Amino acid sequence: MSRPETIYVRKLGRQSYEPVWRAMQHYTDIRDGDSPDELWFLEHDAVFTQGQAGKAEHILMPGDIPVVQVDRGGQVTYHGPGQLVGYVLIDLRRLGIGIRDLVTAIETSIVAVLAKLGIAAHPRADAPGVYLDSGAKIAQLGLRVRRGSTFHGLSLNIDMDLSVFLRINPCGHQGMEVTDIRRQRDIAPPSQAELINALSEELAGLLGYVYCLPASEHTLPEMPE
């Protein structure tokens, strides 16, 4: 298999969680050596997702927000309005990298985008994601590898109701502070479209793609009836 030069970007707008999750699974199950690598960017309706090894005690007060048991790694996290979610669907074997390389590239791309906004951030060796020097978490990360290909991905907090994170122990860490871009700047955060462009270009460059091209606006790959 030759190494791909292009990664495609889908900008999916606002979506409920489960149809997108099922579409990721389906794309991963049917892809072959000629299937393109893709990044899917979107915003979800409010949802808590619990990883495969997730412990129920980390879900404190879900209230009216649904909890979905999913097939990624990690514990419980929240997705909702004001957060940019990016799903990373790539063939690791064809790209010639391992999962640790991909995690590092995702975290590095987020750190680089935040730096351009004047926000100093860094990854942690003991917990995936991106953090401020204060210890507050600003971006989450959780992946799954199946048949040598990845799905799930990252979430970057832009301008959220952060009180929702008090209903869980974020990523299994009791009392972890969570923040967003708006609370770290004196001016309004960039639009989701601007952040999608910045993140996709950073990540594509770090992974060695030559081209980063649009796949579609607001359209998931076709699913079987």
C-alpha positions in Angstrom: 0.0 0.0 0.0 1.4 3.4 -0.9 1.4 6.2 1.6 -1.5 8.6 0.9 -0.8 12.2 0.0 -4.2 13.6 0.8 -6.5 13.7 3.8 -10.1 14.8 3.3 -12.1 17.0 5.7 -15.8 16.8 6.4 -17.5 19.8 8.1 -20.6 18.2 9.5 -22.2 21.1 11.5 -24.4 20.2 14.4 -25.2 16.5 14.8 -26.6 14.1 17.4 -24.0 11.7 18.7 -25.2 8.2 17.8 -25.7 8.5 14.0 -22.1 9.9 13.7 -20.7 7.2 15.9 -22.4 4.5 13.8 -21.1 6.1 10.6 -17.5 6.1 12.0 -17.9 2.4 12.8 -19.3 1.6 9.4 -16.6 3.5 7.6 -13.9 1.7 9.5 -15.4 -1.7 8.9 -15.8 -1.3 5.2 -12.7 0.6 4.3 -9.9 -1.0 2.2 -6.4 -0.1 1.0 -7.9 2.5 -1.4 -10.3 4.2 1.1 -9.3 7.8 1.8 -8.2 9.0 5.2 -10.6 11.6 6.6 -11.2 14.1 9.4 -14.7 14.8 10.5 -15.4 18.1 12.4 -18.7 18.9 14.1 -20.5 20.0 17.1 -22.7 17.6 19.1 -26.0 17.9 20.9 -25.4 17.5 24.6 -24.3 13.9 25.5 -22.0 12.1 28.0 -20.0 9.3 26.5 -18.5 6.5 28.6 -15.5 4.7 27.3 -15.0 0.9 27.2 -13.3 0.7 30.6 -15.4 3.5 32.1 -16.5 3.2 35.7 -20.1 4.1 36.6 -19.0 6.1 39.7 -17.5 8.8 37.5 -21.0 9.7 36.2 -22.2 11.8 39.1 -25.4 13.6 38.1 -26.3 13.1 34.4 -29.8 14.6 34.8 -31.5 15.1 31.5 -28.3 14.6 29.4 -28.1 11.0 27.9 -25.2 8.7 28.7 -24.0 6.6 25.7 -21.7 3.6 26.2 -19.1 3.7 23.4 -16.2 1.8 22.0 -13.3 4.2 22.5 -10.7 4.2 25.2 -10.9 6.2 28.4 -13.6 7.2 30.9 -16.5 9.5 30.7 -16.5 12.9 28.9 -19.0 15.4 27.7 -19.8 16.7 24.2 -22.1 19.6 23.6 -22.7 23.1 22.1 -19.7 25.3 22.1 -17.2 22.5 21.6 -15.5 21.4 18.4 -15.3 17.7 18.0 -12.8 16.1 15.5 -13.0 12.5 14.5 -9.8 11.0 13.0 -10.3 8.2 10.5 -7.0 7.1 9.2 -5.3 3.8 8.2 -2.3 3.6 10.5 -0.6 0.8 8.7 -0.8 2.6 5.3 0.5 5.8 6.9 3.3 3.9 8.5 2.8 5.2 12.1 1.7 3.8 15.4 -1.1 4.9 17.7 1.3 6.8 20.0 2.5 8.8 17.0 -1.0 9.8 16.2 -1.9 10.8 19.8 1.3 13.0 19.9 0.4 14.6 16.5 -3.2 15.4 17.7 -2.0 16.9 21.0 0.7 18.8 19.2 -1.7 20.2 16.6 -4.0 21.5 19.4 -1.2 23.0 21.3 0.0 24.8 18.1 -3.5 26.2 17.3 -3.9 27.4 20.9 -0.5 29.1 20.8 -1.5 31.1 17.8 -4.4 32.4 20.0 -2.0 33.4 22.8 -3.0 30.4 25.0 0.0 28.4 26.4 -0.9 24.7 26.7 0.7 21.3 26.8 0.0 17.6 26.8 0.5 15.4 29.9 2.4 12.1 30.0 -0.1 10.6 32.5 -3.4 11.6 30.9 -4.3 12.2 27.2 -5.5 15.6 26.3 -4.3 19.2 26.4 -3.9 21.3 29.6 -3.1 24.8 30.8 -0.3 25.4 33.2 -3.0 25.8 35.9 -3.9 22.2 35.3 -7.2 23.0 33.7 -8.1 20.8 30.8 -9.1 22.5 27.5 -9.1 19.6 25.1 -10.0 15.9 25.4 -8.7 12.9 23.5 -10.0 9.3 23.0 -9.4 6.9 20.1 -10.2 3.4 19.0 -8.2 1.2 16.6 -9.9 -1.5 14.6 -8.6 -3.4 11.6 -5.5 -1.1 11.7 -7.6 2.1 11.3 -8.6 4.7 13.8 -11.9 6.4 14.7 -13.1 8.7 17.5 -10.7 11.5 18.2 -10.6 14.9 19.9 -12.7 17.6 21.4 -11.7 21.2 21.9 -13.6 23.5 24.3 -14.4 26.8 22.6 -17.3 28.6 24.5 -19.3 26.2 26.6 -21.5 25.9 29.7 -18.7 24.4 31.8 -20.9 23.7 34.7 -22.0 20.5 32.9 -18.5 19.0 33.6 -19.4 19.1 37.4 -21.9 16.3 36.7 -19.0 13.9 36.0 -15.4 13.2 36.9 -13.9 14.4 33.6 -12.0 11.5 32.0 -12.1 9.8 35.4 -10.4 12.6 37.3 -12.2 13.8 40.4 -12.3 17.5 40.7 -10.5 18.2 37.5 -10.9 21.8 36.3 -12.1 22.2 32.8 -11.9 25.5 30.8 -12.4 26.8 27.2 -10.9 29.2 24.8 -13.3 32.1 25.6 -12.3 32.1 29.3 -8.6 32.4 28.3 -8.9 35.4 26.1 -10.1 39.0 26.4 -11.8 38.8 23.0 -14.3 36.4 21.4 -12.9 33.1 20.3 -12.4 32.2 16.6 -15.3 30.7 14.8 -15.6 26.9 14.5 -14.9 27.2 10.8 -11.6 29.0 11.5 -10.6 26.4 14.1 -11.5 23.6 11.8 -9.2 25.0 9.1 -6.4 25.6 11.6 -6.6 22.2 13.3 -6.9 20.2 10.0 -3.9 22.0 8.4 -1.8 21.5 11.5 -2.7 17.9 11.9 -2.3 17.1 8.2 1.1 18.6 8.2 2.3 16.8 11.3 1.2 13.5 9.8 3.0 14.1 6.5 0.0 14.6 4.2 0.8 16.9 1.2 -2.9 17.9 0.6 -5.7 18.6 3.0 -8.9 18.9 0.9 -12.6 19.3 1.6 -14.7 16.1 1.3 -18.2 17.6 1.9 -20.2 20.1 3.8 -22.7 18.6 6.4 -22.7 15.2 4.7 -21.8 11.8 6.3 -20.7 8.9 4.1 -23.6 6.8 2.9 -24.8 4.1 5.3 -26.6 0.9 4.4 -30.4 1.0 4.9 
